[in-house]
Structure formats: C-alpha cells, structure tokens
Amino acid sequence: YRNVLIPACKAAVEMERTGLPINIKELIRTKRRLKREVDATMQAIRDCLPDDAWKIINPSKKRKRDPDSNNLINPGSTKQLGKILFEIFGLPSVKLTDAGDDSTNEDALLRLGGLKGTGDYQDKAFDVVELALQMREKRQQLNMFVMPFIEHIRASEDKRIHPRIHVGRTDTLRMASSNPNGQNCPKFIRRLIQAPQGFTFIHCDHNALEVRGAADCSGDGTLIRLLRQGKDMHAYNTRQFVGLSENNDIDDNLRFAVKTLFFASLYQAFETKIADVIRKRFRDASLGVDDVRKILTLKNLDPKNKDPFFVLAKAWREWMFSHYRGLKQWHFRVKDQVSRTGQIDSWFGFTRHLPDAQSTDTR
C-alpha cells in the first residue's frame, strides 16, 4: 500500500493534470483513413457474394433502383453477417449467443477462420471471415480511440487528452484509464501521442518480469537455470518444443508463436482457452491457420479434421508441464489454496479474494 499504491496515486494525479499531447492533424487523417478502410472492407465482402445474395440476406428491403443489386447489404449488421456466413456459405455454428442464435462475435469469427482446410467449404467463405474481422477491428479503433480522442481534444483548453487514471480498481490491481481510454491503444494510435518541443518520451520495460516471478514462485529448477544463464527463454522453448538443434536459426514468427503459447499456459489456461488466445494473438501478428499447420508438421502431428489451434494447444501444454515440472506443481498448489481458503496472495503481498472458488453451485 505504502510502496506501490500511494506513489501510483500521486503519479496518476500528475498524469491527469498534465494530459497527453496528441498530433491533432494526424489524428484527423487517421479518422478519415479508418472510415475509408471500413467502407472498403464492407464492399469487399459484398464482392464475395453471389449476385442474388440480397434475396436471402435482405429480401424485404424496398429497392426503387437496381432491385437485383447487393449494394444495400450491410455486412456491419450482426444479423446480416450471420446470414452471409451460415446461409450463403454454409459454415457451421461454432458458438451461440445468449438468445440461442449463431454468434458472429470476434471469438466466433476466429474459430470459423480455423476451419479452413478442414471441410468442403468455399475459399470465399474464409475471405469473408477475414474481411469481417478487419472491418470490426477498424470500427473498434475508430469508435474506442480515435473519435473519443477527437471529442476530448475539442473540449479541452490545452488541446490534450486527460484520461481518468484508476489505481487499484481492477481485480489484479493493474492501472486502468477511462474517459477516454488512454491505455490498450494500437501502436499507430500510440505514435500520435508525441512529446512537446524540448521534451522526450522514455519507454521503460522490465526484463522478463513475469517469467522471473513464475520462477521465484514455483522454484522450477530449469526455469531458474535458464534465467541465471541469460538464455533467450522463448528461443530455447522453440527449439525444445519443435525439436530443432542449437545450430538452427529460429524464425521470428515461430518464436512469437511459442512465446504466446508459453504465457497462455503460464496463467494456467487449459487447451480450449489457449486455443482461443493464440487464435487472436496469432492473427494480430499476421499468423494464420497455415502457420499453425507448419508447426504441427514440425511436431509430426496431423490435426486431420480437428481444430489445428486446439491440437497445437494440447501438444504445447503436455510438453510445457513435462519440461517445467515445477510450474505444474506450483499451479496445483495455487489451485488447492484457492479451493481451501477462497483467496490467493500475490507475489507482492496483496491478497485477492475469490469467494466463487468455494461455491457449491456447479451451473
């Protein structure tokens, strides 16, 4: 409390007061660019459809001109996108909404993308899935960051954004911000936050802090030895996992994939959750299902008609906890403590209460 939260509160007050200087001209250009890209992806989805797709997707729409055109189809509509994917292209349902309808949220779209090569589906179906993900991503960037930034700059006297900083509000005690959200920004948004003349932004980062924390908490001998030797943890894991020798160069994409798998497992995710995590993270790094199949080929694994992301997640989890046995034992200790006490003590001495862990409700 005294060493972390109080100093963090003081820093938060100063950050709110000072604000973040933004390159306003570039921000306006970014808004226009994102709007053009959203429109372009929506048109690209329409171009993938058969000429009479409107009869299935939007048959009741009155068309005074061009009655047989798909131009009035709105791929941004959740309902219409669902008809495109499940009725026009015949993709299977992978997730349901609370109302029992076929979901087209990000998680569902990522799972649908993973079906490429597993069945007799049209290639255009997966083109639409990828375009829909791009469209949603651009709209999110526009609505979550760009437009709020513009509104707050226009309302502020110094033409800066002054996010409200929240200290200790999250369950994990991470710092958060709102009105507008000044964190979790994409890189191209962060680049618009520019130091005023005469000042310089300094970026600081801990060296493998989470891995060091896991090594300290678990006491895993292999992990501690690698850290003391100054090894590239993720290159080491990559070689060990896929069976490469020390003389083999490690592809950056392959290293990133294994790094993502490592952290997903470190936080005690199981196969299904790991698969969902890497679907998202791989796509953000421009890695697709074909890259996953290449890794499985290196491991001599054939996913057949199974979800390749799940197959990779299962193979990784089995390897990781057989290689780092101390991590597995640590996970069991944490799980046992939470089950018995309904709380867990963090590395820094904070206590997080988890009463639901002792619930008898199995629903």
C-alpha positions in Angstrom: 0.0 0.0 0.0 2.7 2.5 1.0 5.3 1.4 -1.5 3.1 0.9 -4.6 -0.4 2.3 -4.4 0.3 5.7 -2.7 3.1 6.6 -5.1 1.0 5.4 -8.0 -1.9 7.6 -6.9 0.4 10.6 -6.9 1.7 9.8 -10.4 -1.9 9.3 -11.6 -3.0 12.7 -10.4 0.0 14.3 -12.2 -0.7 12.4 -15.4 -4.4 13.5 -15.3 -3.4 17.1 -14.7 -0.6 17.2 -17.4 -2.5 15.3 -20.1 -1.2 13.7 -23.2 -0.2 15.8 -26.2 -1.6 14.5 -29.5 -0.7 15.2 -33.1 -4.2 16.5 -34.0 -3.7 16.8 -37.8 -2.5 13.2 -38.0 -5.4 12.1 -35.7 -7.9 13.6 -38.2 -6.2 11.9 -41.1 -6.4 8.6 -39.2 -10.1 9.1 -38.7 -10.6 9.6 -42.4 -8.4 6.6 -43.3 -10.2 4.2 -41.0 -13.6 5.3 -42.3 -12.4 4.6 -45.9 -11.0 1.2 -44.8 -14.2 0.2 -43.1 -16.2 1.1 -46.3 -13.7 -0.8 -48.4 -13.9 -4.0 -46.4 -17.7 -3.9 -46.4 -17.6 -3.6 -50.2 -15.1 -6.4 -50.5 -17.5 -8.6 -48.5 -20.3 -7.8 -51.0 -18.0 -8.6 -53.9 -17.5 -12.1 -52.5 -21.3 -12.8 -52.6 -23.3 -14.3 -55.4 -25.3 -11.8 -57.4 -28.7 -12.8 -55.8 -27.4 -12.9 -52.2 -29.7 -9.9 -51.3 -32.8 -12.2 -51.8 -31.6 -14.3 -48.7 -29.9 -11.6 -46.7 -32.2 -8.6 -47.1 -35.2 -9.6 -49.2 -37.7 -7.2 -47.7 -35.7 -4.0 -48.4 -37.5 -1.8 -50.9 -35.4 -1.2 -53.9 -36.6 1.6 -56.2 -33.4 1.4 -58.3 -31.1 -1.5 -59.1 -33.5 -4.1 -57.5 -31.2 -7.1 -58.1 -28.1 -5.5 -56.5 -26.3 -6.5 -53.4 -25.2 -2.9 -52.7 -27.7 -2.4 -49.9 -26.5 -5.4 -48.0 -24.9 -4.3 -44.7 -22.1 -6.6 -43.6 -21.7 -4.4 -40.5 -25.1 -5.8 -39.3 -24.6 -8.8 -37.0 -27.8 -10.4 -38.3 -26.9 -9.9 -42.0 -23.3 -11.1 -41.5 -24.7 -14.3 -39.8 -26.9 -14.9 -42.9 -23.8 -14.5 -45.2 -21.7 -16.9 -43.2 -24.2 -19.6 -42.2 -26.8 -19.5 -45.0 -25.0 -18.2 -48.1 -21.7 -20.1 -47.4 -23.0 -22.9 -45.1 -20.4 -22.5 -42.4 -21.2 -24.4 -39.2 -22.2 -22.8 -36.0 -19.3 -22.6 -33.6 -20.8 -20.5 -30.8 -24.3 -19.4 -29.7 -25.4 -16.1 -28.3 -27.4 -15.9 -25.1 -30.5 -15.8 -27.2 -29.6 -19.0 -28.9 -28.6 -17.6 -32.3 -25.4 -18.3 -34.2 -22.7 -15.9 -32.9 -20.6 -13.7 -35.1 -18.5 -12.1 -32.4 -14.8 -11.9 -32.7 -14.2 -15.2 -30.9 -16.7 -17.0 -33.2 -15.1 -15.5 -36.3 -11.7 -16.6 -35.2 -12.9 -20.1 -34.7 -14.6 -20.1 -38.1 -11.3 -19.0 -39.7 -9.6 -22.0 -38.1 -11.9 -24.3 -40.1 -10.0 -23.5 -43.3 -8.8 -26.8 -44.9 -11.0 -29.0 -42.6 -14.0 -29.4 -44.8 -15.6 -28.8 -48.2 -16.1 -25.1 -47.7 -15.7 -22.3 -50.3 -12.5 -20.3 -50.1 -14.6 -17.1 -50.4 -16.2 -18.0 -47.0 -12.9 -17.6 -45.3 -12.2 -14.4 -47.2 -15.4 -13.0 -45.8 -14.4 -14.2 -42.3 -11.1 -12.3 -42.5 -12.7 -9.2 -44.0 -15.3 -9.2 -41.3 -12.5 -9.3 -38.7 -10.7 -6.5 -40.4 -13.9 -4.4 -40.6 -14.7 -5.0 -36.9 -11.1 -4.1 -35.9 -11.1 -0.8 -37.9 -14.5 0.2 -36.4 -13.3 -0.6 -32.9 -10.2 1.5 -33.4 -12.4 4.3 -34.7 -15.0 4.2 -32.0 -12.9 3.3 -29.0 -9.9 5.5 -29.6 -9.9 8.0 -32.5 -13.4 9.5 -32.1 -13.2 9.8 -28.2 -9.7 11.4 -28.6 -11.1 13.9 -31.0 -14.1 14.8 -28.8 -11.9 15.3 -25.7 -9.3 17.4 -27.6 -12.1 19.7 -28.8 -13.5 20.0 -25.3 -10.1 20.7 -23.6 -8.5 24.1 -23.3 -4.9 22.8 -23.9 -5.9 20.5 -26.8 -4.7 17.4 -24.9 -6.5 14.4 -23.7 -6.7 14.0 -19.9 -7.7 10.3 -19.2 -9.0 9.5 -15.8 -6.4 7.2 -14.2 -7.7 4.4 -11.9 -5.3 2.9 -9.4 -6.1 -0.4 -7.7 -9.6 -0.7 -9.2 -9.1 -3.9 -11.2 -9.1 -7.3 -9.6 -5.4 -7.7 -10.4 -4.6 -4.1 -9.2 -3.4 -3.1 -12.7 -3.7 0.5 -13.5 -6.6 1.4 -15.8 -7.9 4.6 -17.5 -11.1 5.9 -18.9 -12.8 8.9 -20.4 -11.0 8.4 -22.8 -9.2 5.1 -22.6 -5.5 6.1 -22.8 -4.3 2.5 -22.5 -4.5 -0.6 -24.7 -4.1 1.6 -27.7 -2.9 0.1 -31.0 0.7 1.1 -31.9 -0.4 3.5 -34.7 -2.5 5.4 -32.1 0.3 5.5 -29.5 2.5 7.0 -32.1 0.1 10.0 -32.3 1.0 10.8 -28.6 4.0 13.0 -29.2 6.2 14.8 -26.7 6.1 18.6 -26.9 9.1 20.5 -28.1 12.0 20.3 -25.7 10.8 17.0 -24.1 11.3 13.3 -24.8 9.2 10.3 -24.0 11.1 7.5 -22.4 9.9 3.9 -22.6 10.9 1.6 -19.8 10.1 -2.1 -19.5 11.1 -4.9 -17.1 13.2 -7.7 -18.5 11.0 -10.9 -18.4 9.4 -9.8 -15.1 6.5 -12.3 -15.4 8.9 -15.2 -16.2 11.1 -14.3 -13.2 8.1 -14.1 -11.0 6.9 -17.5 -12.1 10.4 -18.9 -11.5 10.5 -17.4 -8.0 7.0 -18.6 -7.0 7.4 -22.1 -8.5 11.0 -22.8 -7.7 11.3 -24.6 -11.0 15.0 -25.5 -11.4 15.0 -25.5 -15.2 13.4 -22.0 -15.4 15.8 -20.6 -12.7 18.8 -22.1 -14.5 17.8 -20.5 -17.9 17.3 -17.1 -16.3 20.6 -17.2 -14.5 22.4 -18.1 -17.7 20.7 -15.2 -19.5 19.2 -17.5 -22.1 16.6 -16.4 -24.6 13.8 -18.3 -23.0 11.5 -18.2 -26.0 14.1 -19.3 -28.5 15.1 -22.1 -26.1 11.5 -23.2 -25.8 11.0 -23.1 -29.5 14.0 -25.4 -30.2 13.0 -27.8 -27.5 9.3 -27.9 -28.4 9.7 -28.5 -32.2 13.0 -30.4 -32.0 15.5 -28.0 -33.5 19.2 -28.1 -32.7 21.2 -25.1 -31.4 22.6 -24.6 -34.9 19.2 -24.0 -36.4 18.1 -20.3 -36.8 14.7 -19.5 -35.2 12.1 -17.9 -37.4 10.7 -14.8 -35.8 7.1 -15.9 -36.4 7.8 -19.4 -34.9 9.4 -17.8 -31.8 6.4 -15.4 -31.4 4.0 -18.4 -31.6 5.9 -20.3 -28.9 6.2 -17.2 -26.7 2.4 -16.8 -26.9 1.8 -20.4 -26.0 4.2 -20.1 -23.1 2.4 -17.1 -21.5 -1.1 -18.5 -22.1 0.0 -21.7 -20.2 1.8 -19.8 -17.5 -1.5 -18.3 -16.4 -3.0 -21.8 -16.1 -5.1 -21.7 -19.2 -6.3 -25.1 -20.4 -6.4 -26.3 -24.0 -9.6 -24.6 -25.1 -8.7 -21.3 -23.6 -5.1 -21.5 -25.0 -6.6 -22.2 -28.5 -8.8 -19.1 -28.2 -5.9 -16.9 -27.0 -3.5 -18.0 -29.8 -6.2 -17.6 -32.4 -6.4 -13.9 -31.5 -2.7 -13.3 -30.9 -1.5 -15.1 -34.0 -3.9 -13.2 -36.2 -2.6 -9.9 -34.7 0.9 -11.0 -35.7 -0.3 -11.9 -39.2 0.0 -15.7 -38.5 -2.8 -17.8 -39.8 -4.0 -21.4 -39.7 -1.4 -22.4 -42.3 1.4 -21.3 -39.9 -0.2 -23.4 -37.2 -0.2 -26.4 -39.6 3.5 -25.8 -40.3 4.3 -26.0 -36.6 2.2 -29.2 -36.2 4.2 -30.7 -39.2 7.4 -29.9 -37.4 6.0 -31.8 -34.4 4.9 -34.7 -36.7 1.3 -34.1 -35.7 -1.6 -34.4 -38.1 -4.8 -32.5 -37.0 -6.9 -34.2 -39.6 -10.3 -32.6 -39.3 -9.7 -31.3 -35.8 -9.2 -27.7 -34.9 -5.5 -27.2 -35.5 -5.3 -24.5 -32.8 -6.7 -26.9 -30.2 -4.3 -29.6 -31.4 -1.3 -27.2 -31.0 -2.5 -26.0 -27.6 -2.9 -29.6 -26.3 0.6 -30.6 -27.6 2.2 -27.5 -26.1 0.6 -27.9 -22.7 1.7 -31.5 -22.5 5.2 -30.5 -23.4 5.5 -27.5 -21.2 4.4 -29.2 -17.9 6.6 -32.2 -18.6 9.6 -29.9 -19.2 8.9 -27.4 -16.4 7.6 -29.7 -13.7 7.9 -27.1 -11.0 5.4 -24.9 -12.8 2.8 -27.7 -12.8 3.3 -28.3 -9.1 3.0 -24.6 -8.4 -0.3 -24.4 -10.3 -1.6 -27.3 -8.2 -0.6 -25.5 -5.0 -2.3 -22.3 -6.1 -5.4 -24.2 -7.1 -5.5 -26.0 -3.7 -5.0 -22.8 -1.7 -7.8 -21.0 -3.6 -10.2 -24.0 -3.1 -9.5 -24.2 0.6 -9.3 -20.5 1.5 -11.2 -18.6 -1.2 -8.2 -16.3 -1.6 -4.7 -16.0 -3.0 -1.7 -14.0 -2.0 0.2 -12.2 -4.8 3.9 -12.0 -5.4 3.9 -8.5 -3.9 1.9 -9.5 -0.8 -1.6 -8.4 -1.9 -4.5 -10.7 -1.1 -7.1 -11.3 -3.8 -10.4 -12.7 -2.5 -12.1 -15.3 -4.8 -15.2 -16.4 -3.0 -16.7 -18.0 -6.1 -14.0 -20.6 -5.9 -15.7 -22.2 -2.9 -19.2 -22.0 -4.4 -21.2 -25.3 -4.5 -23.2 -24.1 -7.5 -21.9 -26.2 -10.4 -24.1 -24.5 -13.1 
